[in-house]
C-alpha cells in the first residue's frame, strides 16, 4: 500500500501511523485501543509490525487514498479542504465500526446504555482531538501537550466504560459502581483518597496474580471455581476503585 510505504519512507510519525492503521480493513479493535493510549516503545513496535504486515498483504478492499506530507508534518487527504474533511470522516467511521464491533446498544440492559453512548461520544472526541494534534505546528509543544492530556483524560474514562460493557458481554453481569461519595472532600482529602485507592489496587492486583498462578496448578474442580470467583470479585473491586479515581481526577 502506497500510504504505508510513504510512512516507512518518512519520519515514522506515531500518530500518523495509528491513523493509517485505523483505516485498514485488517485493523484489530483491541490493538487499535492499545495504540490509541499513546506512544511508547512497545506500542511503536506493535504499530511498525502491524503496518509492515499490512504492507506485505494484498488488501481485500481499496483503502481511502491518503498522502503523507512531510512539511508540515500532518496527515492529509488528497484534494481540497472538502476532500480532506470527507477523508477524515471516513477514517472516523471505519474506526468506529471496529470499535463497536460485536456490541449493540439494543442488546444492552437499560443501565448500560448511557455508558455505551458516553463511550461512543468519547471515541469521536478523541479522533477529532487527534486530527487537531496532527495539524499543530511541531514547534507548538505547549498546545500539543494540552491536547495530549485531553486525549488521555478521555481515554481513561472510555477504558472504564468499555470494561463494564465487555464484562456484561462476557458474563451477562453488570459491574458494581462505587457507592462512596467524594463531593464533600476538599482537594487535600481527594489526593489522600486517590493515593489510598492506588495503593489498594496495587495490593489487590498482586493477590489476583497469586490466585491466577494457583488456578493454573489447581486440578480440583470445586477449588478452581472458588479461585475464579475470588479473582472476579477482586477485579470488580479494582474496577470500582478505578472509577472512583477517575472521578477524583475530574475534580482535581
QUIUR-V459512 format. One record per residue. N is the residue number from 1. RES is the residue in three letters. SS is DSSP state (A for helix, B for strand, O for the rest). PSI is psi in degrees with one decimal (* if undefined). NEAR is the number of other ideal C-beta (glycine too) atoms within 8 Angstrom. Layout:
n->N res->RES ss->SS psi->PSI near->NEAR
n->N res->RES ss->SS psi->PSI near->NEAR
//
This chain:
n->1 res->UNK ss->O psi->132.7 near->8
n->2 res->UNK ss->A psi->-41.7 near->5
n->3 res->UNK ss->A psi->-34.9 near->12
n->4 res->UNK ss->A psi->-40.1 near->11
n->5 res->UNK ss->A psi->-42.0 near->9
n->6 res->UNK ss->A psi->-34.8 near->10
n->7 res->UNK ss->A psi->-44.1 near->14
n->8 res->UNK ss->A psi->-30.6 near->10
n->9 res->UNK ss->A psi->-10.3 near->5
n->10 res->UNK ss->O psi->-139.7 near->9
n->11 res->UNK ss->O psi->9.8 near->5
n->12 res->UNK ss->O psi->44.6 near->8
n->13 res->UNK ss->O psi->127.0 near->11
n->14 res->UNK ss->A psi->-49.4 near->10
n->15 res->UNK ss->A psi->-37.0 near->11
n->16 res->UNK ss->A psi->-42.8 near->13
n->17 res->UNK ss->A psi->-40.7 near->13
n->18 res->UNK ss->A psi->-42.7 near->13
n->19 res->UNK ss->A psi->-38.4 near->12
n->20 res->UNK ss->A psi->-45.2 near->14
n->21 res->UNK ss->A psi->-39.4 near->15
n->22 res->UNK ss->A psi->-26.6 near->12
n->23 res->UNK ss->O psi->-7.4 near->13
n->24 res->UNK ss->O psi->145.7 near->10
n->25 res->UNK ss->O psi->-26.0 near->7
n->26 res->UNK ss->O psi->4.6 near->8
n->27 res->UNK ss->O psi->127.9 near->13
n->28 res->UNK ss->O psi->124.1 near->8
n->29 res->UNK ss->A psi->-41.7 near->9
n->30 res->UNK ss->A psi->-43.8 near->6
n->31 res->UNK ss->A psi->-40.8 near->11
n->32 res->UNK ss->A psi->-43.0 near->15
n->33 res->UNK ss->A psi->-37.5 near->11
n->34 res->UNK ss->A psi->-42.7 near->9
n->35 res->UNK ss->A psi->-33.4 near->11
n->36 res->UNK ss->O psi->-10.1 near->10
n->37 res->UNK ss->O psi->-12.0 near->8
n->38 res->UNK ss->O psi->168.2 near->8
n->39 res->UNK ss->O psi->129.2 near->6
n->40 res->UNK ss->O psi->176.7 near->6
n->41 res->UNK ss->A psi->-39.3 near->5
n->42 res->UNK ss->A psi->-48.2 near->6
n->43 res->UNK ss->A psi->-37.9 near->13
n->44 res->UNK ss->A psi->-39.8 near->10
n->45 res->UNK ss->A psi->-43.3 near->8
n->46 res->UNK ss->A psi->-42.3 near->11
n->47 res->UNK ss->A psi->-48.2 near->13
n->48 res->UNK ss->A psi->-44.9 near->10
n->49 res->UNK ss->A psi->-43.6 near->8
n->50 res->UNK ss->A psi->-42.8 near->11
n->51 res->UNK ss->A psi->-35.4 near->14
n->52 res->UNK ss->A psi->-39.4 near->9
n->53 res->UNK ss->A psi->-42.6 near->9
n->54 res->UNK ss->A psi->-34.9 near->13
n->55 res->UNK ss->A psi->-34.9 near->10
n->56 res->UNK ss->A psi->-16.6 near->5
n->57 res->UNK ss->O psi->145.1 near->7
n->58 res->UNK ss->O psi->121.2 near->3
n->59 res->UNK ss->O psi->145.9 near->11
n->60 res->UNK ss->O psi->-33.9 near->4
n->61 res->UNK ss->O psi->154.9 near->5
n->62 res->UNK ss->O psi->124.0 near->3
n->63 res->UNK ss->O psi->158.0 near->11
n->64 res->UNK ss->O psi->124.3 near->9
n->65 res->UNK ss->O psi->123.1 near->7
n->66 res->UNK ss->O psi->156.0 near->13
n->67 res->UNK ss->B psi->129.1 near->9
n->68 res->UNK ss->B psi->123.7 near->12
n->69 res->UNK ss->B psi->128.8 near->8
n->70 res->UNK ss->O psi->-34.2 near->6
n->71 res->UNK ss->O psi->115.6 near->4
n->72 res->UNK ss->O psi->164.0 near->7
n->73 res->UNK ss->O psi->75.6 near->10
n->74 res->UNK ss->B psi->158.9 near->8
n->75 res->UNK ss->B psi->120.9 near->10
n->76 res->UNK ss->B psi->158.7 near->9
n->77 res->UNK ss->O psi->141.7 near->12
n->78 res->UNK ss->O psi->140.0 near->8
n->79 res->UNK ss->O psi->-171.1 near->7
n->80 res->UNK ss->O psi->-170.3 near->5
n->81 res->UNK ss->A psi->-35.5 near->5
n->82 res->UNK ss->A psi->-45.6 near->7
n->83 res->UNK ss->A psi->-39.0 near->10
n->84 res->UNK ss->A psi->-43.3 near->11
n->85 res->UNK ss->A psi->-40.9 near->8
n->86 res->UNK ss->A psi->-42.8 near->9
n->87 res->UNK ss->A psi->-39.9 near->13
n->88 res->UNK ss->A psi->-38.5 near->10
n->89 res->UNK ss->A psi->-35.7 near->8
n->90 res->UNK ss->A psi->-45.8 near->10
n->91 res->UNK ss->A psi->-44.2 near->13
n->92 res->UNK ss->A psi->-42.4 near->11
n->93 res->UNK ss->A psi->-43.6 near->8
n->94 res->UNK ss->A psi->-39.4 near->12
n->95 res->UNK ss->A psi->-39.7 near->14
n->96 res->UNK ss->A psi->-39.4 near->11
n->97 res->UNK ss->A psi->-39.0 near->8
n->98 res->UNK ss->A psi->-41.3 near->12
n->99 res->UNK ss->A psi->-41.8 near->10
n->100 res->UNK ss->O psi->15.6 near->9
n->101 res->UNK ss->O psi->125.8 near->7
n->102 res->UNK ss->O psi->-8.2 near->4
n->103 res->UNK ss->O psi->126.2 near->11
n->104 res->UNK ss->O psi->142.2 near->6
n->105 res->UNK ss->A psi->-38.6 near->8
n->106 res->UNK ss->A psi->-21.5 near->4
n->107 res->UNK ss->A psi->-9.4 near->5
n->108 res->UNK ss->O psi->151.5 near->12
n->109 res->UNK ss->O psi->160.2 near->7
n->110 res->UNK ss->A psi->-35.5 near->5
n->111 res->UNK ss->A psi->-27.1 near->6
n->112 res->UNK ss->A psi->-10.4 near->12
n->113 res->UNK ss->A psi->-39.9 near->10
n->114 res->UNK ss->A psi->-34.2 near->7
n->115 res->UNK ss->A psi->-40.4 near->10
n->116 res->UNK ss->A psi->-46.0 near->13
n->117 res->UNK ss->A psi->-42.0 near->9
n->118 res->UNK ss->A psi->-41.9 near->10
n->119 res->UNK ss->A psi->-39.1 near->12
n->120 res->UNK ss->A psi->-42.5 near->10
n->121 res->UNK ss->A psi->-43.9 near->8
n->122 res->UNK ss->A psi->-38.4 near->13
n->123 res->UNK ss->A psi->-47.5 near->12
n->124 res->UNK ss->A psi->-35.2 near->10
n->125 res->UNK ss->A psi->-41.6 near->9
n->126 res->UNK ss->A psi->-39.7 near->13
n->127 res->UNK ss->A psi->-45.2 near->11
n->128 res->UNK ss->A psi->-41.3 near->9
n->129 res->UNK ss->A psi->-35.7 near->12
n->130 res->UNK ss->A psi->-33.2 near->13
n->131 res->UNK ss->A psi->-43.9 near->9
n->132 res->UNK ss->A psi->-43.3 near->9
n->133 res->UNK ss->A psi->-41.2 near->12
n->134 res->UNK ss->A psi->-28.3 near->12
n->135 res->UNK ss->A psi->-10.8 near->7
n->136 res->UNK ss->O psi->141.4 near->10
n->137 res->UNK ss->O psi->138.6 near->5
n->138 res->UNK ss->O psi->-17.7 near->6
n->139 res->UNK ss->O psi->-12.9 near->4
n->140 res->UNK ss->O psi->72.4 near->8
n->141 res->UNK ss->A psi->-35.5 near->6
n->142 res->UNK ss->A psi->-45.7 near->6
n->143 res->UNK ss->A psi->-37.8 near->8
n->144 res->UNK ss->A psi->-42.6 near->10
n->145 res->UNK ss->A psi->-40.5 near->8
n->146 res->UNK ss->A psi->-43.7 near->8
n->147 res->UNK ss->A psi->-39.2 near->12
n->148 res->UNK ss->A psi->-42.1 near->10
n->149 res->UNK ss->A psi->-37.2 near->8
n->150 res->UNK ss->A psi->-40.4 near->9
n->151 res->UNK ss->A psi->-44.6 near->13
n->152 res->UNK ss->A psi->-37.7 near->10
n->153 res->UNK ss->A psi->-44.1 near->10
n->154 res->UNK ss->A psi->-37.6 near->12
n->155 res->UNK ss->A psi->-36.7 near->12
n->156 res->UNK ss->A psi->-45.3 near->10
n->157 res->UNK ss->A psi->-42.7 near->11
n->158 res->UNK ss->A psi->-37.8 near->12
n->159 res->UNK ss->A psi->-40.1 near->9
n->160 res->UNK ss->A psi->-39.0 near->12
n->161 res->UNK ss->A psi->-42.2 near->13
n->162 res->UNK ss->A psi->-29.9 near->10
n->163 res->UNK ss->A psi->-42.8 near->11
n->164 res->UNK ss->A psi->-40.8 near->13
n->165 res->UNK ss->A psi->-43.8 near->14
n->166 res->UNK ss->A psi->-30.6 near->9
n->167 res->UNK ss->A psi->-42.1 near->12
n->168 res->UNK ss->A psi->-43.6 near->14
n->169 res->UNK ss->A psi->-37.3 near->7
n->170 res->UNK ss->A psi->-42.5 near->6
n->171 res->UNK ss->A psi->-7.8 near->6
n->172 res->UNK ss->O psi->41.9 near->4
n->173 res->UNK ss->O psi->137.3 near->6
n->174 res->UNK ss->O psi->128.5 near->9
n->175 res->UNK ss->O psi->138.5 near->11
n->176 res->UNK ss->O psi->146.1 near->7
n->177 res->UNK ss->O psi->150.5 near->6
n->178 res->UNK ss->O psi->137.4 near->9
n->179 res->UNK ss->O psi->-12.7 near->4
n->180 res->UNK ss->O psi->134.9 near->5
n->181 res->UNK ss->O psi->137.5 near->5
n->182 res->UNK ss->O psi->2.7 near->11
n->183 res->UNK ss->O psi->-30.9 near->4
n->184 res->UNK ss->O psi->-0.8 near->4
n->185 res->UNK ss->O psi->137.8 near->7
n->186 res->UNK ss->O psi->167.5 near->5
n->187 res->UNK ss->A psi->-39.7 near->7
n->188 res->UNK ss->A psi->-45.6 near->6
n->189 res->UNK ss->A psi->-30.9 near->8
n->190 res->UNK ss->A psi->-40.6 near->13
n->191 res->UNK ss->A psi->-43.0 near->9
n->192 res->UNK ss->A psi->-43.9 near->8
n->193 res->UNK ss->A psi->-43.4 near->12
n->194 res->UNK ss->A psi->-42.4 near->12
n->195 res->UNK ss->A psi->-42.0 near->8
n->196 res->UNK ss->A psi->-40.2 near->8
n->197 res->UNK ss->A psi->-41.7 near->12
n->198 res->UNK ss->A psi->-42.5 near->9
n->199 res->UNK ss->A psi->-41.0 near->8
n->200 res->UNK ss->A psi->-40.2 near->9
n->201 res->UNK ss->A psi->-41.2 near->11
n->202 res->UNK ss->A psi->-44.8 near->8
n->203 res->UNK ss->A psi->-43.2 near->8
n->204 res->UNK ss->A psi->-40.1 near->12
n->205 res->UNK ss->A psi->-38.5 near->9
n->206 res->UNK ss->A psi->-41.0 near->8
n->207 res->UNK ss->A psi->-36.8 near->9
n->208 res->UNK ss->A psi->-43.0 near->12
n->209 res->UNK ss->A psi->-42.2 near->8
n->210 res->UNK ss->A psi->-40.2 near->8
n->211 res->UNK ss->A psi->-38.0 near->12
n->212 res->UNK ss->A psi->-37.1 near->9
n->213 res->UNK ss->A psi->-39.1 near->8
n->214 res->UNK ss->A psi->-36.1 near->9
n->215 res->UNK ss->A psi->-37.4 near->11
n->216 res->UNK ss->A psi->-30.0 near->6
n->217 res->UNK ss->A psi->-22.1 near->6
n->218 res->UNK ss->O psi->135.3 near->9
n->219 res->UNK ss->O psi->-19.8 near->4
n->220 res->UNK ss->O psi->125.2 near->6
n->221 res->UNK ss->A psi->-43.9 near->5
n->222 res->UNK ss->A psi->-43.7 near->6
n->223 res->UNK ss->A psi->-33.5 near->8
n->224 res->UNK ss->A psi->-40.7 near->11
n->225 res->UNK ss->A psi->-40.6 near->8
n->226 res->UNK ss->A psi->-41.4 near->8
n->227 res->UNK ss->A psi->-43.1 near->12
n->228 res->UNK ss->A psi->-41.1 near->9
n->229 res->UNK ss->A psi->-42.4 near->8
n->230 res->UNK ss->A psi->-39.8 near->9
n->231 res->UNK ss->A psi->-42.4 near->12
n->232 res->UNK ss->A psi->-42.2 near->9
n->233 res->UNK ss->A psi->-39.6 near->8
n->234 res->UNK ss->A psi->-40.6 near->12
n->235 res->UNK ss->A psi->-35.4 near->9
n->236 res->UNK ss->A psi->-39.3 near->10
n->237 res->UNK ss->A psi->-42.3 near->9
n->238 res->UNK ss->A psi->-41.4 near->12
n->239 res->UNK ss->A psi->-45.1 near->14
n->240 res->UNK ss->A psi->-41.8 near->12
n->241 res->UNK ss->A psi->-43.3 near->13
n->242 res->UNK ss->A psi->-37.9 near->11
n->243 res->UNK ss->A psi->-42.1 near->11
n->244 res->UNK ss->A psi->-39.9 near->13
n->245 res->UNK ss->A psi->-40.8 near->11
n->246 res->UNK ss->A psi->-39.2 near->11
n->247 res->UNK ss->A psi->-37.1 near->10
n->248 res->UNK ss->A psi->-43.7 near->13
n->249 res->UNK ss->A psi->-35.9 near->10
n->250 res->UNK ss->A psi->-22.7 near->7
n->251 res->UNK ss->A psi->-21.8 near->8
n->252 res->UNK ss->O psi->* near->8
//
